[in-house]
Amino acid sequence: MGIIVQKFGGTSVADPQKIHNVANAVIKEKKNGNDVIVVVSAMGHTTDYLIKLAKEVTQNPDSREMDMLLSTGEQVSIALLAMAIQQHGYKAISMNGQQVGIITENIHSKARIVDIKTDKLNKYLKEENIIVVAGFQGVTPDGEITTLGRGGSDTSAVAIAAALKADRCDIYTDVEGVYATDPRIVPNIKKTDVISYEEMLELARVGANVLHPRSVETAKQFNVPLRVRSSFNLDNLGTLIIGVENMEIYKPVAGVAADSSQVRILLSGLPDQPGTAAKVFGALAKNHISVDMIIQSLALNGTNSIAFTVDADDLNNTVNILNQVKNEINTNEILIDKNIAKVSIVGAGMVDRPGIAADMFRALAENNINIKMISTSEIKISCLVEKENANSAIKALCKEFGLESTETAVVKGDLPNL
């Protein structure tokens, strides 16, 4: 008998019937002889509704109060699911992040988990309870409620699995597993049976919406076996995520993703001298703003330019910070480009295989798609394109790298938009 952690998203618990479906999936795992911990998100579009409600009260809601508000969504889900499991004749108990002891940084809206207390979890497991845990939330050491940001429930589930040394963590979603790209854009895209932590992490970072990067990072760090499965087809084992050292790499590109949630910022006329970039990105880092692609131009007449991308949600804070240091860095102008999408190819198989970048650029050029910026890593190549060209770029790259299938992907429920 082992410990299995299961995570179900908001569409899986959107109404009473779906909650009973989840209860059946949980009980099925319990009948296999395992101890089961279930992590759930808020029902359906509850979080979106709560955010809308807050914005109707104030256009600039306090981050602490937003965490107090948003953390209530998951508490509804866990109580209802625990009731449904009990209705089926099994012992169940619901716990919010504070009751479990999910300790986070003292940062609101996007806190990171620093520790998980396992005493209560182990106690309730020994009493044969199925434990239903609220995802997306935690508590600071001094008792302040925090939320983990986008994809927080995935992170909660993997972190609990790591803390308990669980045999496996199953992430249930609206698709049959991890596809080489968004099946709404390429309906005949291939499903991936096995993918590495490294590839999944890069795909998550560049816009794939199946798993949040932090959840994959945690799984990789603690070697947590991870499966992405469909909550609508319990017999399908979905996609297994493992270390790249355990895989046979046959193809250079495992997936294509697009991220339309970023904006490009250009700082022009910067002095060509040491420390300028450090001042810019140091100020952003102190305010917990993550920067993605960065390009510095060749110095001309003693000045150069720096272009970089940030998440659209961080745009206002980024501009405020840049205006504060504008005189210090002596920039002539701050330009903002919102009409961008980052299109990326990812694959452990592209290591030491020349020509992959050239194939990507040629495929985009043949479809009349202009490239604004390029960045690379060992297993990833990303290009900025105009936002309206993102879907065309995905289709072209899937065709170029042979990621299409003869079957149509099965998609149920509401998937997040690119």
C-alpha positions as CSV (number, residue, x, y, z in Angstrom):
1,M,0.0,0.0,0.0
2,G,1.4,3.4,-1.0
3,I,0.4,7.0,-0.9
4,I,-1.2,8.6,-4.0
5,V,-1.8,12.3,-4.4
6,Q,-4.5,13.3,-6.9
7,K,-5.3,16.8,-8.1
8,F,-8.5,17.9,-9.8
9,G,-9.0,21.3,-11.4
10,G,-12.0,23.6,-11.3
11,T,-13.9,22.2,-14.3
12,S,-13.6,18.7,-12.7
13,V,-15.6,19.9,-9.6
14,A,-17.8,22.5,-11.4
15,D,-21.1,21.1,-10.3
16,P,-22.5,18.3,-7.9
17,Q,-22.5,15.7,-10.6
18,K,-18.9,16.3,-11.5
19,I,-18.0,16.3,-7.8
20,H,-19.5,12.8,-7.5
21,N,-17.5,11.8,-10.5
22,V,-14.3,12.9,-8.8
23,A,-15.4,11.1,-5.6
24,N,-15.7,7.9,-7.7
25,A,-12.2,8.4,-9.1
26,V,-10.8,9.0,-5.6
27,I,-12.5,5.9,-4.2
28,K,-11.3,3.8,-7.1
29,E,-7.7,4.6,-6.1
30,K,-8.6,3.9,-2.4
31,K,-10.0,0.5,-3.5
32,N,-6.6,-0.3,-5.1
33,G,-5.2,-0.3,-1.5
34,N,-3.6,3.1,-1.5
35,D,-3.8,6.0,0.9
36,V,-5.2,8.9,-1.0
37,I,-4.8,12.7,-0.6
38,V,-6.9,14.8,-3.0
39,V,-6.0,18.4,-3.9
40,V,-8.8,20.4,-5.5
41,S,-9.2,23.9,-7.1
42,A,-12.2,26.2,-6.7
43,M,-15.4,25.2,-8.5
44,G,-15.6,26.1,-12.2
45,H,-15.0,29.8,-12.7
46,T,-15.3,30.7,-9.0
47,T,-11.9,32.4,-8.8
48,D,-12.6,34.6,-11.9
49,Y,-15.9,35.5,-10.3
50,L,-14.3,36.5,-7.0
51,I,-11.7,38.6,-8.9
52,K,-14.5,40.3,-10.8
53,L,-16.3,41.0,-7.6
54,A,-13.3,42.6,-6.0
55,K,-12.7,44.8,-9.1
56,E,-16.3,46.0,-8.8
57,V,-15.5,47.1,-5.2
58,T,-12.2,48.7,-6.0
59,Q,-10.0,48.9,-9.1
60,N,-6.9,48.5,-6.9
61,P,-7.6,45.8,-4.3
62,D,-5.1,45.2,-1.6
63,S,-3.1,42.0,-2.1
64,R,-3.6,40.7,1.4
65,E,-7.4,41.1,1.2
66,M,-7.4,39.4,-2.3
67,D,-5.7,36.4,-0.7
68,M,-8.3,36.3,2.0
69,L,-11.0,36.4,-0.7
70,L,-9.6,34.0,-3.2
71,S,-8.7,31.4,-0.6
72,T,-12.4,30.9,0.1
73,G,-13.1,29.3,-3.3
74,E,-11.2,26.1,-2.6
75,Q,-12.8,25.8,0.8
76,V,-16.2,25.3,-0.9
77,S,-14.8,22.6,-3.1
78,I,-13.0,20.6,-0.4
79,A,-16.1,20.5,1.9
80,L,-18.4,19.4,-0.9
81,L,-16.0,16.7,-2.2
82,A,-15.5,15.4,1.4
83,M,-19.3,15.2,1.7
84,A,-19.6,13.3,-1.6
85,I,-16.9,10.8,-0.6
86,Q,-18.7,10.3,2.8
87,Q,-22.0,9.8,0.9
88,H,-20.3,6.8,-0.9
89,G,-19.5,5.2,2.5
90,Y,-15.8,6.2,2.9
91,K,-14.2,8.3,5.6
92,A,-13.1,11.7,4.4
93,I,-11.9,14.9,5.9
94,S,-11.3,18.3,4.3
95,M,-8.4,20.6,5.3
96,N,-7.5,24.1,4.2
97,G,-3.9,25.2,3.7
98,Q,-3.6,26.5,7.2
99,Q,-5.0,23.3,8.8
100,V,-2.5,21.2,6.9
101,G,0.4,23.4,7.7
102,I,1.4,24.5,4.1
103,I,4.0,27.2,5.1
104,T,4.8,29.9,2.5
105,E,6.9,33.0,2.0
106,N,5.4,36.2,3.3
107,I,4.4,37.3,-0.2
108,H,0.8,37.8,-1.2
109,S,-0.8,36.5,-4.5
110,K,2.3,34.5,-5.7
111,A,3.9,33.0,-2.6
112,R,6.2,30.0,-2.7
113,I,5.9,27.0,-0.5
114,V,8.8,26.7,2.0
115,D,7.6,23.8,4.1
116,I,4.7,21.4,4.6
117,K,3.9,19.9,8.0
118,T,3.0,16.3,7.7
119,D,1.9,15.4,11.2
120,K,-1.8,15.9,10.7
121,L,-1.8,14.4,7.2
122,N,-0.1,11.2,8.6
123,K,-2.5,11.1,11.5
124,Y,-5.6,11.2,9.3
125,L,-4.2,8.7,6.8
126,K,-3.6,6.2,9.7
127,E,-7.2,6.6,10.6
128,E,-8.1,5.5,7.0
129,N,-9.4,8.9,5.9
130,I,-9.3,10.2,2.4
131,I,-7.9,13.7,2.9
132,V,-9.2,16.5,0.7
133,V,-6.9,19.5,0.7
134,A,-7.5,23.0,-0.6
135,G,-5.0,23.8,-3.4
136,F,-3.6,27.2,-4.3
137,Q,-3.2,28.4,-0.7
138,G,-0.9,28.4,2.3
139,V,-0.1,30.4,5.4
140,T,3.0,32.4,6.5
141,P,4.9,31.5,9.7
142,D,3.0,34.2,11.5
143,G,-0.4,33.1,10.3
144,E,-1.2,35.2,7.3
145,I,-3.2,33.5,4.5
146,T,-1.4,33.5,1.2
147,T,-2.2,32.2,-2.3
148,L,0.4,30.6,-4.7
149,G,-0.6,32.3,-7.9
150,R,-1.4,30.8,-11.3
151,G,-1.3,27.0,-11.3
152,G,-1.0,27.0,-7.5
153,S,-3.1,23.8,-7.0
154,D,-0.7,21.8,-9.2
155,T,2.1,23.1,-7.0
156,S,0.2,22.2,-3.8
157,A,-0.3,18.7,-5.0
158,V,3.2,18.0,-6.0
159,A,4.7,19.6,-2.9
160,I,2.4,17.4,-0.7
161,A,3.5,14.4,-2.7
162,A,7.1,15.3,-2.2
163,A,6.7,15.9,1.6
164,L,5.0,12.6,2.1
165,K,7.3,10.7,-0.3
166,A,4.2,9.6,-2.2
167,D,4.4,6.8,-4.8
168,R,2.9,9.1,-7.4
169,C,1.1,12.4,-8.1
170,D,-1.7,12.3,-10.6
171,I,-2.8,15.6,-12.1
172,Y,-6.3,15.3,-13.6
173,T,-7.3,17.7,-16.2
174,D,-9.6,18.2,-19.2
175,V,-7.4,16.5,-21.8
176,E,-6.2,12.9,-22.1
177,G,-2.6,13.9,-21.3
178,V,0.2,16.2,-22.5
179,Y,-0.1,17.0,-26.3
180,A,2.7,18.3,-28.5
181,T,0.7,21.5,-28.6
182,D,-2.7,23.0,-27.8
183,P,-5.3,20.6,-29.4
184,R,-7.7,23.4,-29.9
185,I,-5.2,24.9,-32.5
186,V,-4.1,21.6,-34.0
187,P,-6.9,19.1,-33.5
188,N,-4.9,16.1,-34.9
189,I,-1.9,16.7,-32.6
190,K,-0.1,13.8,-31.1
191,K,-0.5,12.9,-27.4
192,T,2.8,12.3,-25.7
193,D,3.0,9.0,-23.7
194,V,6.2,9.9,-21.9
195,I,8.0,13.2,-21.5
196,S,10.9,14.3,-19.4
197,Y,10.7,16.7,-16.4
198,E,13.1,19.0,-18.4
199,E,10.9,19.1,-21.5
200,M,7.7,19.5,-19.5
201,L,9.3,22.3,-17.5
202,E,10.3,24.2,-20.6
203,L,6.9,23.7,-22.2
204,A,5.2,25.0,-19.1
205,R,7.5,28.0,-19.0
206,V,6.8,29.0,-22.6
207,G,3.0,28.8,-22.5
208,A,1.7,25.2,-22.3
209,N,-1.2,25.4,-19.9
210,V,-1.3,21.8,-18.7
211,L,1.0,22.2,-15.7
212,H,2.5,25.2,-13.9
213,P,6.3,25.4,-14.0
214,R,6.7,25.4,-10.3
215,S,4.9,22.1,-10.0
216,V,7.2,20.5,-12.5
217,E,10.2,22.0,-10.8
218,T,9.2,20.5,-7.5
219,A,8.5,17.1,-9.1
220,K,12.0,17.2,-10.7
221,Q,13.7,18.3,-7.6
222,F,12.2,15.6,-5.4
223,N,11.8,12.9,-8.2
224,V,8.1,12.7,-7.8
225,P,6.5,10.4,-10.4
226,L,4.0,12.6,-12.2
227,R,1.1,11.7,-14.5
228,V,-1.3,14.0,-16.4
229,R,-4.6,12.2,-16.8
230,S,-8.2,12.9,-17.9
231,S,-10.8,13.3,-15.2
232,F,-13.3,12.2,-17.9
233,N,-11.6,9.0,-18.9
234,L,-10.2,7.2,-15.8
235,D,-9.0,4.2,-17.7
236,N,-6.5,6.3,-19.8
237,L,-3.1,6.5,-18.1
238,G,-2.4,9.8,-19.8
239,T,1.2,11.1,-19.9
240,L,4.0,10.0,-17.6
241,I,6.6,12.6,-16.7
242,I,10.1,11.3,-15.7
243,G,13.7,12.2,-15.7
244,V,15.4,12.6,-19.1
245,E,18.0,10.0,-18.1
246,N,15.3,7.4,-18.1
247,M,14.1,8.1,-21.6
248,E,15.1,7.1,-25.1
249,I,15.1,10.3,-27.2
250,Y,14.0,9.6,-30.8
251,K,12.7,13.0,-32.0
252,P,14.4,16.4,-31.7
253,V,11.2,18.3,-30.8
254,A,8.7,17.1,-28.2
255,G,6.3,20.1,-28.2
256,V,5.4,23.5,-29.5
257,A,3.8,26.2,-27.3
258,A,2.8,29.9,-27.5
259,D,2.5,32.5,-24.8
260,S,0.4,35.6,-25.5
261,S,0.5,36.9,-22.0
262,Q,3.8,38.8,-22.3
263,V,4.7,42.3,-23.3
264,R,7.9,43.6,-24.8
265,I,9.6,46.6,-23.2
266,L,12.4,48.6,-25.0
267,L,14.7,50.9,-23.2
268,S,16.6,53.1,-25.7
269,G,19.5,55.5,-25.5
270,L,21.1,53.7,-22.5
271,P,24.7,54.7,-21.7
272,D,27.2,52.0,-22.8
273,Q,28.8,51.5,-19.5
274,P,29.1,48.8,-16.8
275,G,26.2,48.5,-14.3
276,T,23.3,49.8,-16.4
277,A,21.7,46.4,-16.9
278,A,22.3,45.6,-13.3
279,K,20.4,48.7,-12.2
280,V,17.4,47.9,-14.5
281,F,17.0,44.2,-13.6
282,G,18.1,44.6,-10.0
283,A,15.2,47.0,-9.4
284,L,12.7,44.6,-11.1
285,A,14.0,41.7,-9.1
286,K,13.6,43.5,-5.8
287,N,9.9,43.9,-6.6
288,H,9.5,40.2,-7.5
289,I,9.1,40.8,-11.3
290,S,10.4,38.0,-13.5
291,V,11.9,38.9,-16.8
292,D,12.0,36.4,-19.7
293,M,13.7,37.2,-23.0
294,I,16.5,39.8,-22.9
295,I,18.4,41.4,-25.9
296,Q,20.9,44.1,-25.7
297,S,21.8,45.9,-28.9
298,L,25.3,46.6,-30.2
299,A,26.6,49.9,-28.8
300,L,26.4,52.9,-31.2
301,N,27.7,56.4,-30.4
302,G,28.2,55.4,-26.8
303,T,24.6,54.2,-26.3
304,N,22.7,51.0,-26.7
305,S,19.2,49.6,-26.1
306,I,17.8,46.8,-24.0
307,A,14.6,44.9,-24.9
308,F,13.0,42.4,-22.6
309,T,9.7,40.7,-21.9
310,V,7.6,40.5,-18.7
311,D,4.2,39.0,-17.9
312,A,1.3,41.3,-18.9
313,D,0.0,41.2,-15.3
314,D,3.3,42.8,-14.2
315,L,3.3,45.6,-16.8
316,N,2.0,48.4,-14.6
317,N,4.4,47.6,-11.8
318,T,7.3,47.3,-14.3
319,V,6.6,50.7,-15.9
320,N,6.3,52.3,-12.4
321,I,9.7,50.9,-11.4
322,L,11.4,51.9,-14.6
323,N,10.1,55.4,-14.2
324,Q,11.6,55.5,-10.7
325,V,15.0,54.5,-12.1
326,K,14.7,56.3,-15.4
327,N,17.0,59.2,-14.4
328,E,19.5,56.9,-12.8
329,I,19.9,54.8,-15.9
330,N,19.6,57.8,-18.3
331,T,17.3,56.1,-20.8
332,N,15.9,58.3,-23.6
333,E,12.6,56.4,-24.0
334,I,10.5,53.5,-22.6
335,L,8.6,51.8,-25.4
336,I,5.9,49.1,-24.8
337,D,4.8,46.5,-27.4
338,K,1.7,44.5,-26.4
339,N,1.2,42.9,-29.8
340,I,3.5,40.0,-29.3
341,A,3.4,36.2,-28.7
342,K,6.3,34.0,-27.7
343,V,6.3,30.8,-29.8
344,S,8.7,28.0,-28.7
345,I,9.8,24.6,-29.7
346,V,11.1,22.3,-26.9
347,G,12.8,18.9,-27.1
348,A,15.6,17.1,-25.3
349,G,16.5,15.6,-28.7
350,M,17.6,18.9,-30.1
351,V,20.8,18.7,-28.0
352,D,23.8,18.4,-30.4
353,R,21.5,18.2,-33.4
354,P,22.5,21.0,-35.8
355,G,19.9,22.6,-38.0
356,I,16.9,22.6,-35.7
357,A,16.9,26.4,-35.3
358,A,17.3,26.8,-39.1
359,D,14.3,24.5,-39.7
360,M,12.2,26.6,-37.3
361,F,13.2,29.9,-38.9
362,R,12.6,28.6,-42.4
363,A,9.1,27.2,-41.4
364,L,8.1,30.6,-40.0
365,A,9.5,32.5,-43.0
366,E,7.6,30.2,-45.5
367,N,4.4,31.2,-43.7
368,N,5.3,34.9,-43.9
369,I,5.8,35.2,-40.1
370,N,8.3,37.8,-39.0
371,I,10.6,37.2,-36.0
372,K,11.1,40.1,-33.5
373,M,13.3,38.5,-30.9
374,I,15.0,35.1,-30.5
375,S,16.2,33.3,-27.4
376,T,17.6,29.8,-26.9
377,S,18.5,27.2,-24.3
378,E,19.9,23.7,-24.5
379,I,16.5,22.2,-25.3
380,K,14.4,25.3,-26.3
381,I,14.2,27.9,-29.0
382,S,11.8,30.8,-28.6
383,C,10.8,33.5,-31.1
384,L,8.7,36.6,-30.6
385,V,6.1,37.1,-33.3
386,E,3.1,39.3,-33.7
387,K,0.2,38.1,-31.6
388,E,-2.1,37.5,-34.6
389,N,0.5,35.1,-36.1
390,A,0.8,32.8,-33.0
391,N,-1.6,30.1,-34.1
392,S,-0.3,30.0,-37.7
393,A,3.2,29.7,-36.2
394,I,2.1,26.7,-34.1
395,K,0.5,24.9,-37.0
396,A,3.6,25.5,-39.2
397,L,6.0,24.2,-36.6
398,C,3.9,21.2,-35.7
399,K,3.9,20.3,-39.4
400,E,7.6,21.0,-39.8
401,F,8.6,18.7,-36.9
402,G,6.2,15.9,-37.5
403,L,4.0,16.3,-34.4
404,E,0.6,15.8,-36.1
405,S,-1.4,12.6,-35.8
406,T,-4.1,10.8,-37.7
407,E,-6.4,11.1,-34.7
408,T,-8.3,14.0,-33.2
409,A,-7.5,15.0,-29.6
410,V,-10.2,14.7,-27.0
411,V,-10.8,18.0,-25.2
412,K,-13.6,18.4,-22.6
413,G,-14.4,21.4,-20.3
414,D,-12.8,24.8,-20.5
415,L,-9.1,25.1,-21.1
416,P,-7.2,28.3,-20.3
417,N,-6.6,30.6,-23.2
418,L,-3.1,31.1,-24.6
